[in-house]
Amino acid sequence: MIDGDQTLGDDLARFVRAVGPEHTPVQAEMAAFAAEQEFPNIGPDAGAVLRLLARLVDAETVFEFGSGFGYSASWFLRGGAGRVILTEFDGDELERGREFLSDAGLTTRCVFEEGDAMEIVDRYGGPFDVVLIDHQKSRYADAFEAVRAKLSPGGVIVADNVTRGPADFDATLAHLEDDAALPADDPQTTGISTYLDTVRADESFESLLLPVGSGLCVSTKVE
């Protein structure tokens, strides 16, 4: 990327942040905690997208594959979601999320599930109005297959870390543009690329990329 493009990208990111929402007091505590722990979260700009989606589909139930300490759930709840099912393999992180969301007065609209999200989702029949996929990148496509039939018509699946994170951006782009072979020794890149191939090939969904935060792939069920 040339310097001019980089400057434009930096300025655009500043513009998005300037227009976007501020944290609530509890979300500010969450963000400070994430910075202290060097824990990646979606940030307020991607969070605003989650809030908007919950509002637009009038979400009754949201399911999260990977919830950490509840930051993304807090945005869905700000968007009026009736219930968010949080899943997290790390019990300490999940308990910290319960504490944060309790401080915000939101736990009555939360279900906290400790364990493997791929096993937990089998216990729920749906329908889900919004699904967030933000766990192991190698399992993104599996998560999509697990929830596609449980998603309400008009419902939305959001996948995080599509353009930034553990996956190799250049390798993913080369695969999308030129069908370049995926690196056999990189399950993160292969996982993201396979997810994008899968959801884009499904005629029941319309997908687009939002270059916000670490890149959100948003797919709407249209059947």
MDAnalysis code that builds the backbone (N, CA, C; Angstrom):
import MDAnalysis as mda
import numpy as np

u = mda.Universe.empty(669, n_residues=223, atom_resindex=np.repeat(np.arange(223), 3), trajectory=True)
u.add_TopologyAttr("name", ["N", "CA", "C"] * 223)
u.add_TopologyAttr("resid", np.arange(1, 224))
u.add_TopologyAttr("resname", ["MET", "ILE", "ASP", "GLY", "ASP", "GLN", "THR", "LEU", "GLY", "ASP", "ASP", "LEU", "ALA", "ARG", "PHE", "VAL", "ARG", "ALA", "VAL", "GLY", "PRO", "GLU", "HIS", "THR", "PRO", "VAL", "GLN", "ALA", "GLU", "MET", "ALA", "ALA", "PHE", "ALA", "ALA", "GLU", "GLN", "GLU", "PHE", "PRO", "ASN", "ILE", "GLY", "PRO", "ASP", "ALA", "GLY", "ALA", "VAL", "LEU", "ARG", "LEU", "LEU", "ALA", "ARG", "LEU", "VAL", "ASP", "ALA", "GLU", "THR", "VAL", "PHE", "GLU", "PHE", "GLY", "SER", "GLY", "PHE", "GLY", "TYR", "SER", "ALA", "SER", "TRP", "PHE", "LEU", "ARG", "GLY", "GLY", "ALA", "GLY", "ARG", "VAL", "ILE", "LEU", "THR", "GLU", "PHE", "ASP", "GLY", "ASP", "GLU", "LEU", "GLU", "ARG", "GLY", "ARG", "GLU", "PHE", "LEU", "SER", "ASP", "ALA", "GLY", "LEU", "THR", "THR", "ARG", "CYS", "VAL", "PHE", "GLU", "GLU", "GLY", "ASP", "ALA", "MET", "GLU", "ILE", "VAL", "ASP", "ARG", "TYR", "GLY", "GLY", "PRO", "PHE", "ASP", "VAL", "VAL", "LEU", "ILE", "ASP", "HIS", "GLN", "LYS", "SER", "ARG", "TYR", "ALA", "ASP", "ALA", "PHE", "GLU", "ALA", "VAL", "ARG", "ALA", "LYS", "LEU", "SER", "PRO", "GLY", "GLY", "VAL", "ILE", "VAL", "ALA", "ASP", "ASN", "VAL", "THR", "ARG", "GLY", "PRO", "ALA", "ASP", "PHE", "ASP", "ALA", "THR", "LEU", "ALA", "HIS", "LEU", "GLU", "ASP", "ASP", "ALA", "ALA", "LEU", "PRO", "ALA", "ASP", "ASP", "PRO", "GLN", "THR", "THR", "GLY", "ILE", "SER", "THR", "TYR", "LEU", "ASP", "THR", "VAL", "ARG", "ALA", "ASP", "GLU", "SER", "PHE", "GLU", "SER", "LEU", "LEU", "LEU", "PRO", "VAL", "GLY", "SER", "GLY", "LEU", "CYS", "VAL", "SER", "THR", "LYS", "VAL", "GLU"])
u.atoms.positions = np.array([
    [0.851, -1.193, 0.000],
    [0.000, 0.000, 0.000],
    [0.886, 1.242, 0.000],
    [0.594, 2.191, -0.901],
    [1.411, 3.398, -0.969],
    [1.050, 4.318, 0.187],
    [1.944, 5.273, 0.450],
    [1.761, 6.134, 1.609],
    [0.438, 6.880, 1.559],
    [0.060, 7.372, 0.362],
    [-1.195, 8.106, 0.255],
    [-2.389, 7.256, 0.628],
    [-2.390, 6.011, 0.183],
    [-3.484, 5.106, 0.525],
    [-3.496, 4.820, 2.020],
    [-2.311, 4.672, 2.594],
    [-2.234, 4.410, 4.035],
    [-2.789, 5.588, 4.822],
    [-2.437, 6.797, 4.387],
    [-2.945, 7.990, 5.065],
    [-4.462, 8.069, 4.951],
    [-4.982, 7.777, 3.751],
    [-6.423, 7.793, 3.556],
    [-7.086, 6.761, 4.457],
    [-6.487, 5.561, 4.544],
    [-7.040, 4.529, 5.404],
    [-7.046, 4.938, 6.865],
    [-5.968, 5.560, 7.314],
    [-5.892, 6.020, 8.700],
    [-6.918, 7.113, 8.963],
    [-7.051, 8.042, 8.015],
    [-8.018, 9.127, 8.174],
    [-9.445, 8.588, 8.184],
    [-9.718, 7.592, 7.341],
    [-11.059, 7.016, 7.293],
    [-11.384, 6.309, 8.603],
    [-10.393, 5.600, 9.154],
    [-10.608, 4.946, 10.446],
    [-10.903, 5.976, 11.531],
    [-10.198, 7.107, 11.500],
    [-10.465, 8.179, 12.463],
    [-11.868, 8.742, 12.265],
    [-12.283, 8.859, 10.997],
    [-13.611, 9.386, 10.683],
    [-14.690, 8.444, 11.245],
    [-14.517, 7.139, 11.008],
    [-15.468, 6.155, 11.530],
    [-15.554, 6.244, 13.045],
    [-14.422, 6.372, 13.690],
    [-14.407, 6.445, 15.155],
    [-15.067, 7.732, 15.639],
    [-14.851, 8.820, 14.913],
    [-15.430, 10.099, 15.329],
    [-16.949, 10.079, 15.232],
    [-17.485, 9.369, 14.235],
    [-18.928, 9.304, 14.052],
    [-19.552, 8.252, 14.967],
    [-18.792, 7.236, 15.308],
    [-19.324, 6.088, 16.037],
    [-19.673, 6.381, 17.486],
    [-20.295, 5.415, 18.145],
    [-20.772, 5.614, 19.508],
    [-19.659, 5.544, 20.541],
    [-19.934, 6.115, 21.685],
    [-19.022, 6.014, 22.814],
    [-19.399, 4.793, 23.659],
    [-18.451, 4.360, 24.462],
    [-18.709, 3.278, 25.399],
    [-19.657, 3.730, 26.510],
    [-20.432, 2.796, 27.016],
    [-21.084, 3.017, 28.300],
    [-20.004, 2.925, 29.382],
    [-20.286, 3.344, 30.606],
    [-19.269, 3.217, 31.662],
    [-18.755, 1.786, 31.834],
    [-19.652, 0.792, 31.792],
    [-19.201, -0.597, 31.954],
    [-18.407, -1.041, 30.735],
    [-18.818, -0.649, 29.550],
    [-18.038, -1.004, 28.360],
    [-16.646, -0.372, 28.399],
    [-16.545, 0.825, 28.947],
    [-15.226, 1.451, 29.104],
    [-14.360, 0.621, 30.043],
    [-14.938, 0.073, 31.096],
    [-14.208, -0.824, 31.994],
    [-13.787, -2.093, 31.255],
    [-14.677, -2.615, 30.423],
    [-14.354, -3.800, 29.628],
    [-13.178, -3.529, 28.692],
    [-13.210, -2.381, 28.031],
    [-12.144, -2.033, 27.098],
    [-10.813, -1.867, 27.828],
    [-10.842, -1.259, 28.999],
    [-9.622, -1.097, 29.786],
    [-9.095, -2.449, 30.235],
    [-10.003, -3.332, 30.627],
    [-9.615, -4.679, 31.033],
    [-8.982, -5.429, 29.862],
    [-9.571, -5.307, 28.670],
    [-9.035, -5.970, 27.489],
    [-7.628, -5.471, 27.175],
    [-7.432, -4.157, 27.282],
    [-6.114, -3.594, 27.013],
    [-5.093, -4.086, 28.027],
    [-5.501, -4.141, 29.282],
    [-4.599, -4.600, 30.337],
    [-4.213, -6.063, 30.142],
    [-5.174, -6.877, 29.714],
    [-4.940, -8.308, 29.530],
    [-4.427, -8.647, 28.128],
    [-4.296, -7.633, 27.274],
    [-3.926, -7.837, 25.871],
    [-4.874, -8.830, 25.209],
    [-6.150, -8.628, 25.494],
    [-7.209, -9.499, 24.978],
    [-7.878, -8.786, 23.817],
    [-7.893, -9.375, 22.618],
    [-8.520, -8.695, 21.480],
    [-10.037, -8.694, 21.600],
    [-10.640, -7.543, 21.407],
    [-12.092, -7.511, 21.301],
    [-12.469, -6.738, 20.039],
    [-13.739, -6.696, 19.735],
    [-14.150, -6.152, 18.443],
    [-14.041, -4.632, 18.367],
    [-14.012, -3.950, 19.506],
    [-13.913, -2.494, 19.514],
    [-15.256, -1.822, 19.279],
    [-15.341, -0.537, 19.570],
    [-16.630, 0.159, 19.531],
    [-17.220, 0.325, 18.139],
    [-16.385, 0.384, 17.106],
    [-16.928, 0.593, 15.761],
    [-17.604, -0.682, 15.244],
    [-16.937, -1.822, 15.399],
    [-17.591, -3.091, 15.057],
    [-18.743, -3.354, 16.019],
    [-18.583, -2.940, 17.279],
    [-19.666, -3.093, 18.242],
    [-20.908, -2.345, 17.802],
    [-20.710, -1.179, 17.212],
    [-21.853, -0.407, 16.722],
    [-22.587, -1.150, 15.620],
    [-21.858, -1.918, 14.813],
    [-22.499, -2.733, 13.776],
    [-23.367, -3.804, 14.425],
    [-22.852, -4.452, 15.462],
    [-23.639, -5.470, 16.158],
    [-24.899, -4.854, 16.765],
    [-24.748, -3.698, 17.352],
    [-25.896, -2.998, 17.927],
    [-26.932, -2.698, 16.851],
    [-26.474, -2.213, 15.706],
    [-27.372, -1.872, 14.615],
    [-28.105, -3.108, 14.091],
    [-27.372, -4.205, 13.914],
    [-27.996, -5.419, 13.385],
    [-29.064, -5.934, 14.332],
    [-28.767, -5.935, 15.629],
    [-29.770, -6.369, 16.598],
    [-31.013, -5.502, 16.512],
    [-30.807, -4.215, 16.316],
    [-31.928, -3.283, 16.227],
    [-32.719, -3.506, 14.935],
    [-32.017, -3.696, 13.822],
    [-32.684, -3.813, 12.529],
    [-33.535, -5.068, 12.415],
    [-33.053, -6.182, 12.973],
    [-33.819, -7.432, 12.860],
    [-34.730, -7.647, 14.062],
    [-34.745, -6.663, 14.985],
    [-35.553, -6.791, 16.195],
    [-35.237, -8.114, 16.883],
    [-33.950, -8.323, 17.168],
    [-33.449, -9.624, 17.614],
    [-34.046, -10.054, 18.947],
    [-34.629, -11.223, 18.939],
    [-35.098, -11.839, 20.174],
    [-33.989, -12.686, 20.788],
    [-33.299, -13.496, 19.958],
    [-32.247, -14.376, 20.467],
    [-30.990, -14.227, 19.632],
    [-29.885, -14.007, 20.301],
    [-28.560, -13.936, 19.686],
    [-27.729, -15.088, 20.235],
    [-26.999, -15.776, 19.351],
    [-26.083, -16.838, 19.791],
    [-24.668, -16.434, 19.408],
    [-23.743, -16.552, 20.377],
    [-22.341, -16.202, 20.136],
    [-21.453, -17.437, 20.214],
    [-20.684, -17.670, 19.167],
    [-19.605, -18.657, 19.192],
    [-18.351, -17.927, 19.683],
    [-18.091, -17.993, 20.970],
    [-16.953, -17.289, 21.541],
    [-17.365, -15.927, 22.044],
    [-17.417, -15.792, 23.375],
    [-17.915, -14.543, 23.966],
    [-16.891, -13.826, 24.820],
    [-15.761, -14.482, 25.114],
    [-14.792, -13.818, 25.973],
    [-15.445, -13.374, 27.268],
    [-15.260, -12.102, 27.597],
    [-15.836, -11.583, 28.840],
    [-17.035, -10.675, 28.568],
    [-17.735, -10.940, 27.469],
    [-19.037, -10.319, 27.282],
    [-19.079, -9.005, 26.531],
    [-17.960, -8.573, 25.944],
    [-17.948, -7.258, 25.297],
    [-18.891, -7.215, 24.098],
    [-18.793, -8.189, 23.206],
    [-19.676, -8.183, 22.038],
    [-21.134, -8.330, 22.461],
    [-21.388, -9.162, 23.467],
    [-22.763, -9.323, 23.957],
    [-23.323, -8.001, 24.446],
    [-22.485, -7.173, 25.052],
    [-22.973, -5.890, 25.568],
    [-23.497, -5.009, 24.445],
    [-22.897, -5.128, 23.248],
    [-23.370, -4.331, 22.115],
    [-24.690, -4.860, 21.577],
    [-24.824, -6.185, 21.488],
    [-26.118, -6.735, 21.074],
    [-27.224, -6.303, 22.034],
    [-26.907, -6.292, 23.318],
    [-27.896, -5.906, 24.318],
    [-28.234, -4.422, 24.211],
    [-27.244, -3.597, 23.878],
    [-27.517, -2.179, 23.647],
    [-28.451, -1.993, 22.458],
    [-28.431, -2.958, 21.534],
    [-29.318, -2.889, 20.380],
    [-30.695, -3.466, 20.640],
    [-30.974, -3.829, 21.890],
    [-32.303, -4.285, 22.250],
    [-32.520, -5.778, 22.156],
    [-31.459, -6.567, 21.977],
    [-31.630, -8.019, 21.898],
    [-32.338, -8.534, 23.148],
    [-33.309, -9.412, 22.939],
    [-34.053, -9.935, 24.076],
    [-33.251, -10.902, 24.912],
    [-32.370, -11.684, 24.253],
    [-31.561, -12.675, 24.954],
    [-30.297, -12.925, 24.163],
    [-29.169, -12.976, 24.859],
    [-27.898, -13.330, 24.238],
    [-27.370, -14.585, 24.929],
    [-27.068, -15.593, 24.133],
    [-26.469, -16.824, 24.646],
    [-24.968, -16.701, 24.464],
    [-24.264, -16.535, 25.576],
    [-22.809, -16.385, 25.559],
    [-22.171, -17.753, 25.753],
    [-21.209, -18.092, 24.927],
    [-20.459, -19.340, 25.092],
    [-18.977, -19.010, 25.219],
    [-18.321, -19.690, 26.130],
    [-16.897, -19.451, 26.336],
    [-16.267, -20.680, 26.966],
    [-15.162, -21.126, 26.385],
    [-14.462, -22.303, 26.898],
    [-13.727, -21.997, 28.190],
    [-13.262, -20.757, 28.332],
    [-12.512, -20.331, 29.516],
    [-13.502, -19.873, 30.588],
    [-13.641, -20.666, 31.646],
    [-14.603, -20.350, 32.694],
    [-14.318, -19.043, 33.406],
    [-13.042, -18.706, 33.584],
    [-12.697, -17.451, 34.249],
    [-13.141, -16.250, 33.421],
    [-12.944, -16.334, 32.105],
    [-13.383, -15.240, 31.241],
    [-14.900, -15.098, 31.283],
    [-15.593, -16.216, 31.242],
    [-17.045, -16.171, 31.264],
    [-17.555, -15.575, 32.569],
    [-16.921, -15.924, 33.672],
    [-17.323, -15.378, 34.969],
    [-17.053, -13.878, 35.027],
    [-15.948, -13.462, 34.418],
    [-15.665, -12.020, 34.383],
    [-16.738, -11.311, 33.552],
    [-17.171, -11.941, 32.478],
    [-18.242, -11.362, 31.685],
    [-19.528, -11.262, 32.472],
    [-19.822, -12.280, 33.278],
    [-21.019, -12.234, 34.106],
    [-20.957, -11.045, 35.065],
    [-19.767, -10.788, 35.617],
    [-19.611, -9.672, 36.551],
    [-19.814, -8.334, 35.838],
    [-19.196, -8.181, 34.665],
    [-19.354, -6.933, 33.916],
    [-20.822, -6.690, 33.565],
    [-21.469, -7.719, 33.033],
    [-22.848, -7.550, 32.590],
    [-23.806, -7.400, 33.761],
    [-23.438, -7.956, 34.906],
    [-24.218, -7.723, 36.111],
    [-24.121, -6.267, 36.539],
    [-22.899, -5.714, 36.477],
    [-22.709, -4.299, 36.811],
    [-23.542, -3.395, 35.899],
    [-23.746, -3.853, 34.650],
    [-24.529, -3.061, 33.694],
    [-26.030, -3.343, 33.815],
    [-26.399, -4.268, 34.695],
    [-27.810, -4.589, 34.877],
    [-28.411, -5.377, 33.718],
    [-27.592, -6.209, 33.063],
    [-28.032, -6.877, 31.840],
    [-28.141, -8.391, 31.955],
    [-27.808, -8.969, 33.095],
    [-27.716, -10.426, 33.164],
    [-29.064, -11.128, 33.019],
    [-30.158, -10.447, 33.264],
    [-31.461, -11.092, 33.100],
    [-31.744, -11.416, 31.637],
    [-30.987, -10.816, 30.735],
    [-31.153, -11.071, 29.301],
    [-29.999, -11.890, 28.739],
    [-29.247, -12.538, 29.627],
    [-28.085, -13.323, 29.217],
    [-28.216, -14.769, 29.668],
    [-27.682, -15.664, 28.848],
    [-27.505, -17.072, 29.229],
    [-26.015, -17.353, 29.108],
    [-25.392, -17.788, 30.197],
    [-23.952, -18.020, 30.219],
    [-23.685, -19.521, 30.111],
    [-22.994, -19.916, 29.047],
    [-22.712, -21.328, 28.788],
    [-21.206, -21.543, 28.713],
    [-20.672, -22.314, 29.653],
    [-19.247, -22.626, 29.645],
    [-19.008, -23.920, 28.885],
    [-18.026, -23.895, 27.985],
    [-17.679, -25.100, 27.244],
    [-17.480, -24.822, 25.770],
    [-17.492, -25.885, 24.993],
    [-17.271, -25.816, 23.552],
    [-18.547, -25.349, 22.873],
    [-18.471, -24.223, 22.180],
    [-19.659, -23.652, 21.531],
    [-20.272, -24.612, 20.525],
    [-19.443, -25.428, 19.860],
    [-19.958, -26.363, 18.874],
    [-20.808, -27.453, 19.523],
    [-20.538, -27.756, 20.756],
    [-21.371, -28.714, 21.483],
    [-22.582, -28.022, 22.103],
    [-22.378, -26.816, 22.582],
    [-23.469, -26.080, 23.213],
    [-24.580, -25.774, 22.221],
    [-24.226, -25.392, 20.997],
    [-25.241, -24.995, 20.024],
    [-26.190, -26.143, 19.710],
    [-25.718, -27.383, 19.858],
    [-26.579, -28.534, 19.596],
    [-27.735, -28.628, 20.587],
    [-27.586, -27.977, 21.733],
    [-28.650, -28.039, 22.740],
    [-29.739, -26.998, 22.497],
    [-29.541, -26.159, 21.508],
    [-30.514, -25.111, 21.210],
    [-31.129, -25.349, 19.837],
    [-32.441, -25.309, 19.781],
    [-33.118, -25.532, 18.519],
    [-33.347, -24.284, 17.704],
    [-33.056, -23.118, 18.293],
    [-33.328, -21.871, 17.603],
    [-34.789, -21.471, 17.790],
    [-35.289, -20.538, 17.040],
    [-34.531, -19.821, 16.009],
    [-33.630, -18.749, 16.602],
    [-32.520, -18.506, 15.911],
    [-31.628, -17.406, 16.252],
    [-31.868, -16.276, 15.245],
    [-31.834, -15.068, 15.733],
    [-32.006, -13.903, 14.869],
    [-30.668, -13.327, 14.419],
    [-29.681, -13.411, 15.289],
    [-28.313, -13.009, 14.953],
    [-27.365, -14.031, 15.552],
    [-26.325, -14.372, 14.803],
    [-25.269, -15.266, 15.285],
    [-23.931, -14.571, 15.063],
    [-23.096, -14.584, 16.081],
    [-21.725, -14.073, 15.969],
    [-20.771, -15.253, 15.998],
    [-19.909, -15.347, 14.992],
    [-18.876, -16.383, 14.953],
    [-17.542, -15.704, 15.225],
    [-16.972, -16.031, 16.374],
    [-15.736, -15.360, 16.797],
    [-14.920, -16.294, 17.695],
    [-14.862, -17.584, 17.300],
    [-14.065, -18.535, 18.081],
    [-12.879, -18.984, 17.224],
    [-12.488, -20.256, 17.301],
    [-11.333, -20.713, 16.523],
    [-11.621, -20.563, 15.035],
    [-10.696, -19.931, 14.327],
    [-10.930, -19.633, 12.912],
    [-11.063, -20.908, 12.086],
    [-10.401, -21.968, 12.489],
    [-10.463, -23.228, 11.750],
    [-11.847, -23.864, 11.821],
    [-12.713, -23.358, 12.719],
    [-14.039, -23.949, 12.910],
    [-15.174, -23.028, 12.466],
    [-14.832, -21.948, 11.791],
    [-15.865, -21.007, 11.353],
    [-16.890, -21.681, 10.439],
    [-16.426, -22.421, 9.438],
    [-17.355, -23.053, 8.503],
    [-18.227, -24.076, 9.224],
    [-17.661, -24.785, 10.187],
    [-18.444, -25.749, 10.964],
    [-19.543, -25.035, 11.750],
    [-19.210, -23.865, 12.301],
    [-20.204, -23.096, 13.052],
    [-21.337, -22.653, 12.124],
    [-20.986, -22.213, 10.927],
    [-22.013, -21.811, 9.968],
    [-22.956, -22.969, 9.670],
    [-22.397, -24.141, 9.407],
    [-23.230, -25.303, 9.099],
    [-24.111, -25.678, 10.288],
    [-23.625, -25.444, 11.505],
    [-24.381, -25.808, 12.702],
    [-25.582, -24.903, 12.938],
    [-25.537, -23.668, 12.412],
    [-26.618, -22.716, 12.719],
    [-27.438, -22.286, 11.519],
    [-27.017, -22.630, 10.322],
    [-27.704, -22.075, 9.142],
    [-29.186, -22.429, 9.134],
    [-29.530, -23.655, 9.540],
    [-30.940, -24.054, 9.539],
    [-31.694, -23.507, 10.743],
    [-30.961, -23.052, 11.751],
    [-31.582, -22.523, 12.969],
    [-31.762, -21.011, 12.921],
    [-31.290, -20.399, 11.854],
    [-31.379, -18.940, 11.732],
    [-32.743, -18.560, 11.173],
    [-33.337, -17.541, 11.764],
    [-34.628, -17.047, 11.288],
    [-34.493, -16.493, 9.871],
    [-35.537, -16.600, 9.044],
    [-35.522, -15.889, 7.760],
    [-35.295, -14.396, 8.004],
    [-34.360, -13.835, 7.282],
    [-33.997, -12.444, 7.520],
    [-32.961, -12.274, 8.609],
    [-32.601, -13.381, 9.255],
    [-31.580, -13.333, 10.303],
    [-30.190, -13.129, 9.727],
    [-29.236, -12.852, 10.617],
    [-27.897, -12.442, 10.194],
    [-26.836, -13.258, 10.926],
    [-25.827, -13.671, 10.170],
    [-24.629, -14.275, 10.741],
    [-23.466, -13.315, 10.521],
    [-22.723, -13.034, 11.585],
    [-21.573, -12.128, 11.527],
    [-20.322, -12.908, 11.889],
    [-19.322, -12.863, 11.022],
    [-18.026, -13.492, 11.295],
    [-16.982, -12.401, 11.476],
    [-16.265, -12.468, 12.592],
    [-15.249, -11.457, 12.902],
    [-13.872, -11.925, 12.445],
    [-12.916, -10.982, 12.392],
    [-11.504, -11.250, 12.071],
    [-11.306, -11.754, 10.648],
    [-12.109, -11.235, 9.718],
    [-11.984, -11.683, 8.339],
    [-10.808, -11.014, 7.632],
    [-10.510, -9.774, 7.968],
    [-9.418, -9.068, 7.286],
    [-8.213, -8.831, 8.183],
    [-8.385, -9.003, 9.485],
    [-7.255, -8.754, 10.381],
    [-7.355, -9.703, 11.564],
    [-6.215, -10.252, 11.949],
    [-6.194, -11.232, 13.029],
    [-5.195, -12.315, 12.702],
    [-5.466, -13.542, 13.100],
    [-4.473, -14.605, 12.891],
    [-4.359, -15.069, 11.451],
    [-5.366, -14.818, 10.615],
    [-5.312, -15.269, 9.223],
    [-4.408, -14.349, 8.394],
    [-3.790, -14.922, 7.365],
    [-2.914, -14.179, 6.466],
    [-3.771, -13.444, 5.435],
    [-3.768, -12.123, 5.502],
    [-4.608, -11.304, 4.622],
    [-4.288, -11.553, 3.149],
    [-3.007, -11.520, 2.800],
    [-2.616, -11.649, 1.389],
    [-2.980, -13.017, 0.833],
    [-2.779, -14.066, 1.633],
    [-3.110, -15.411, 1.169],
    [-4.618, -15.574, 0.990],
    [-5.390, -14.992, 1.906],
    [-6.845, -15.059, 1.780],
    [-7.323, -14.307, 0.549],
    [-6.770, -13.110, 0.324],
    [-7.162, -12.321, -0.843],
    [-6.792, -13.035, -2.139],
    [-5.596, -13.629, -2.194],
    [-5.176, -14.359, -3.393],
    [-6.112, -15.532, -3.668],
    [-6.575, -16.166, -2.615],
    [-7.516, -17.284, -2.786],
    [-8.850, -16.776, -3.324],
    [-9.327, -15.662, -2.792],
    [-10.613, -15.127, -3.222],
    [-10.563, -14.612, -4.656],
    [-9.470, -13.943, -5.017],
    [-9.376, -13.336, -6.345],
    [-8.981, -14.336, -7.426],
    [-8.019, -15.195, -7.120],
    [-7.411, -16.046, -8.147],
    [-7.519, -17.535, -7.846],
    [-8.280, -17.890, -6.798],
    [-8.417, -19.284, -6.402],
    [-7.062, -19.919, -6.081],
    [-6.161, -19.104, -5.512],
    [-4.851, -19.623, -5.130],
    [-5.007, -20.680, -4.040],
    [-4.105, -21.650, -4.064],
    [-4.146, -22.725, -3.069],
    [-3.935, -22.149, -1.677],
    [-4.614, -22.737, -0.707],
    [-4.484, -22.284, 0.667],
    [-3.299, -22.976, 1.330],
    [-2.611, -22.277, 2.247],
    [-1.445, -22.872, 2.905],
    [-1.845, -24.052, 3.786],
    [-1.251, -25.200, 3.532],
    [-1.625, -26.415, 4.258],
    [-1.253, -26.352, 5.726],
    [-0.258, -25.529, 6.051],
    [0.237, -25.470, 7.424],
    [-0.320, -24.269, 8.196],
    [-1.393, -23.667, 7.704],
    [-1.956, -22.479, 8.344],
    [-3.471, -22.663, 8.509],
    [-3.894, -23.317, 9.585],
    [-5.333, -23.574, 9.768],
    [-6.159, -22.303, 9.960],
    [-5.540, -21.235, 10.434],
    [-6.277, -19.983, 10.631],
    [-6.691, -19.375, 9.289],
    [-5.720, -19.264, 8.386],
    [-6.011, -18.720, 7.059],
    [-6.945, -19.629, 6.291],
    [-6.685, -20.925, 6.348],
    [-7.547, -21.880, 5.667],
    [-8.965, -21.813, 6.222],
    [-9.082, -21.656, 7.537],
    [-10.397, -21.590, 8.161],
    [-11.204, -20.386, 7.717],
    [-10.582, -19.211, 7.707],
    [-11.277, -17.999, 7.263],
    [-11.656, -18.109, 5.790],
    [-10.730, -18.571, 4.971],
    [-10.994, -18.673, 3.539],
    [-12.090, -19.685, 3.250],
    [-12.056, -20.802, 3.936],
    [-13.083, -21.824, 3.742],
    [-14.443, -21.306, 4.173],
    [-14.474, -20.548, 5.268],
    [-15.740, -19.954, 5.697],
    [-16.294, -19.034, 4.615],
    [-15.462, -18.170, 4.079],
    [-15.925, -17.236, 3.054],
    [-16.397, -17.977, 1.813],
    [-15.666, -19.019, 1.415],
    [-16.110, -19.830, 0.281],
    [-17.482, -20.441, 0.554],
    [-17.658, -20.955, 1.765],
    [-18.888, -21.666, 2.116],
    [-20.091, -20.743, 2.135],
    [-19.969, -19.623, 2.819],
    [-21.127, -18.744, 2.971],
    [-21.458, -18.033, 1.663],
    [-20.453, -17.723, 0.866],
    [-20.702, -17.051, -0.409],
    [-21.324, -17.993, -1.431],
    [-21.074, -19.294, -1.299],
    [-21.635, -20.265, -2.238],
    [-23.060, -20.669, -1.877],
    [-23.509, -20.322, -0.678],
    [-24.833, -20.727, -0.218],
    [-25.876, -19.750, -0.764],
    [-26.747, -20.241, -1.641],
    [-27.716, -19.362, -2.292],
    [-28.798, -18.863, -1.342],
    [-28.840, -19.404, -0.128],
    [-29.810, -18.933, 0.859],
    [-29.327, -17.689, 1.599],
    [-28.091, -17.270, 1.321],
    [-27.503, -16.138, 2.030],
    [-26.943, -15.108, 1.064],
    [-27.049, -13.851, 1.475],
    [-26.375, -12.749, 0.798],
    [-25.325, -12.192, 1.754],
    [-24.102, -12.040, 1.265],
    [-22.994, -11.660, 2.139],
    [-22.286, -10.414, 1.631],
    [-21.718, -9.686, 2.572],
    [-20.848, -8.572, 2.229],
    [-19.809, -8.405, 3.332],
    [-18.734, -7.753, 2.979],
    [-17.673, -7.459, 3.943],
    [-17.800, -6.022, 4.410],
    [-17.787, -5.814, 5.715],
    [-17.718, -4.477, 6.279],
    [-16.310, -4.283, 6.832],
    [-15.525, -3.360, 6.242],
    [-14.148, -3.155, 6.691],
    [-14.094, -2.317, 7.965],
    [-14.710, -2.815, 9.001],
    [-14.782, -2.146, 10.297],
    [-14.122, -3.057, 11.326],
    [-13.376, -2.477, 12.243],
    [-12.681, -3.295, 13.230],
    [-11.702, -4.217, 12.546],
    [-11.820, -5.517, 12.821],
    [-10.946, -6.512, 12.199],
    [-11.575, -7.159, 10.982],
    [-12.627, -6.534, 10.465],
    [-13.297, -7.041, 9.276],
    [-14.448, -7.958, 9.638],
    [-15.668, -7.549, 9.291],
    [-16.860, -8.335, 9.583],
    [-17.475, -8.817, 8.280],
    [-17.661, -10.115, 8.158],
    [-18.436, -10.659, 7.054],
    [-19.869, -10.817, 7.562],
    [-20.802, -10.107, 6.944],
    [-22.200, -10.101, 7.360],
    [-23.023, -10.829, 6.304],
    [-23.737, -11.857, 6.726],
    [-24.507, -12.690, 5.801],
    [-25.957, -12.750, 6.274],
    [-26.885, -12.433, 5.373],
    [-28.308, -12.416, 5.696],
    [-29.008, -13.589, 5.036],
    [-29.834, -14.272, 5.796],
    [-30.593, -15.405, 5.266],
    [-31.804, -14.881, 4.508],
    [-31.870, -15.193, 3.215],
    [-32.897, -14.598, 2.368],
    [-33.937, -15.591, 1.893],
    [-33.791, -16.869, 2.191],
    [-34.766, -17.854, 1.696],
    [-36.097, -17.658, 2.391],
])
